[in-house]
Amino acid sequence: MAYSKKIIRLNADADPTLMGVTLGRLCILHSVPVNEICRDLDVSKAAVYRWFTGKHEVGKHLRSKVDAYYRSILSRA
């Protein structure tokens, strides 16, 4: 399993209108490793987990990059 039960639960309980939460749901569903996300988006693991759990929103400077990443996951699914 790529994600802990805690992260999966926190993501499921988080606000689905947040970009990071939506990205998290997709990454959990498709078992995208957090290390891959960090590498591809050039962010820390802590940032990814905060996005996934709705603790922080994706910064404006990263939104287009995260959106493109989201679409790339959908295209390979």
Stockholm file with secondary structure:
# STOCKHOLM 1.0

chainA/1-77         MAYSKKIIRLNADADPTLMGVTLGRLCILHSVPVNEICRDLDVSKAAVYRWFTGKHEVGKHLRSKVDAYYRSILSRA
#=GR chainA/1-77 SS CCSCHHHHHHHHHSCTTSHHHHHHHHHHHTTCCHHHHHHHHTCCHHHHHHHHTTSSCCCGGGHHHHHHHHHHHHHHC
#=GC SS_cons        CCSCHHHHHHHHHSCTTSHHHHHHHHHHHTTCCHHHHHHHHTCCHHHHHHHHTTSSCCCGGGHHHHHHHHHHHHHHC
//
